[in-house]
Amino acid sequence: MKTSRFLLYIAVAALAMSSCDKIDADENGNYITFSGVSGQWENGSAVADHTHRVMLEKYTGCHCPNCPRADVTINTEMETFGDKLVVMAIHDGIDRFSEPFAGFADLRSEVGKTWSQYFKIQPQGYPCALLSRQMENGATQYEFPSDDLSNKIQAIIDQEPLVAISVASNRSGNTATITASVEYLDNVPDDLTLTLVVIEDGLHSAQQNGPNVDSNYTHNHVLRSAITDPWGVHVDADGVKGTCSQAKFVFNDIKSEWIAENCHVVAFISKKDTREILNVAECEL
């Protein structure tokens, strides 16, 4: 592994181009990171916590009458599993069900739309959930998050993790310095990617709830933005058990409309080819 390998150098011209959302793929087809974020890999220390965590992605929409029922179930799962379960609510903007009510906050995100299209969420309908993007016989496994998912979540937690991950963030104004640490707990021959996103709790906006509209519904775990490219940055490590690598990023695009104290950074490690998530961590922004 190369020490201090730079993921991205941000040119002055690139910083000035506010209309440019992300860098194009390089000559090998790898996406690097969003403009405005610089980072580098370096040799890291062992990750103290080897917990195998599960990421639950709930694809949802403000006009989805059954989605609040899914929130009740998910909240119960969070009480059961604590920090072993990381939840993300994704308003993907694919169809009218995820459009905001007139005069209320728009919770849609471009990264959510990218993921939803890739995983073909729309034919499944809302609410639809993925658990660490698990696959079976080469196919994405979809879940109905109003169902009891405890056994499926526990089954993933019980698997021996291939990698451990931790994330920490230090915010000053609209800039955050984020450090993600990765430790290989076994030999992993696959190319891996690290993805960083921002989620926000405590957003009050209109939501269809059964036959009625709740004009002051509390939306939690809302996906706000990607920090890296939606598909992550290449993990610069040799894949050998015991290897420890650390990535440091500077994120200077914290939006004024976010309540930063309610925001968290979610970091997850995925297989590049299948997008399956090997482990995930979360911290306050």
C-alpha positions, 0 to 999 in steps of 0.5 A, spaced: 500 500 500 502 506 498 502 511 504 499 518 503 496 516 496 492 522 494 485 520 492 483 527 489 487 534 488 482 540 487 484 545 482 482 552 483 478 552 477 474 546 479 472 549 486 469 555 482 465 551 478 459 550 482 454 547 477 459 541 477 457 535 482 462 530 481 468 528 477 468 524 471 470 516 472 478 515 470 481 511 465 479 505 469 472 507 470 473 508 477 469 514 480 473 518 485 469 523 489 465 529 489 468 536 487 469 540 494 472 534 497 479 532 498 482 526 501 488 521 502 489 514 504 495 513 509 497 507 513 492 507 519 491 504 526 487 498 528 480 499 529 478 498 536 470 496 535 470 489 530 462 489 531 459 487 524 453 493 523 447 492 518 445 498 514 438 499 513 436 503 507 429 505 507 426 507 500 420 512 501 416 518 499 412 523 502 406 521 499 407 514 501 401 512 506 404 506 508 411 509 510 409 511 517 408 504 519 414 502 516 418 507 521 414 504 527 417 498 525 424 500 524 424 504 530 423 498 534 428 495 530 433 500 532 431 500 540 433 492 539 439 493 536 442 499 538 448 502 534 449 495 530 443 498 526 444 504 521 438 507 518 438 511 512 431 514 509 432 515 502 427 520 498 429 518 491 425 523 487 423 517 482 416 518 482 410 522 484 410 519 491 417 522 493 415 529 491 414 534 497 407 537 498 407 544 496 410 549 501 413 543 505 421 541 505 424 537 499 427 531 502 429 528 495 437 527 494 441 526 487 445 520 491 438 517 493 436 517 486 442 514 483 442 508 488 434 507 487 435 507 479 441 502 480 437 497 485 431 498 481 427 500 487 421 503 483 418 496 481 418 494 488 414 500 490 414 504 497 416 503 502 422 498 500 428 496 504 435 493 503 439 490 508 446 491 507 445 491 500 445 483 501 444 479 494 442 472 493 443 468 487 446 474 484 439 478 485 438 484 490 434 482 496 428 487 497 425 487 504 418 490 506 420 494 512 413 494 515 415 487 517 419 484 522 426 484 520 429 482 526 431 475 524 434 477 518 438 483 521 441 478 527 443 473 521 448 479 518 450 481 525 452 474 527 456 473 520 464 474 522 466 481 519 471 481 513 473 488 515 472 493 521 470 500 520 470 507 524 469 514 522 470 521 526 468 528 524 470 534 527 466 540 524 467 548 524 462 552 521 460 549 514 467 545 513 468 538 516 474 534 517 472 526 517 477 520 518 475 513 516 479 508 518 479 501 515 482 494 518 482 488 514 479 482 519 481 477 513 484 476 507 479 480 502 481 479 494 475 483 492 476 491 490 473 495 496 470 502 496 469 507 501 462 511 501 461 517 505 454 520 506 450 525 510 443 524 514 439 528 518 434 527 523 428 531 526 426 534 519 418 536 520 415 536 513 408 533 511 407 526 510 401 522 508 399 517 513 394 512 511 388 516 509 390 523 512 396 528 511 400 529 517 403 536 516 408 536 522 411 529 521 418 528 524 422 525 518 429 522 521 435 519 518 434 523 512 439 522 506 441 529 505 448 528 500 453 524 498 460 526 501 464 522 496 461 519 489 455 515 491 459 509 489 465 511 493 472 511 493 477 506 492 480 503 498 487 503 497 489 497 501 492 490 499 486 486 502 491 482 507 488 480 513 491 485 519 492 491 514 490 498 517 488 504 512 486 511 514 482 516 509 482 523 511 477 528 508 475 535 508 468 536 506 466 544 505 459 543 503 455 543 509 448 546 507 445 552 510 439 549 510 441 543 514 441 543 522 448 541 523 447 538 530 442 534 527 446 531 522 450 524 522 456 522 517 455 514 515 461 511 512 460 504 509 465 499 505 462 495 499 464 490 494 466 494 488 463 489 483 456 487 487 455 493 491 454 489 497 456 492 504 461 489 508 460 494 514 458 501 516 459 506 521 456 512 523 458 519 527 455 526 529 457 531 523 
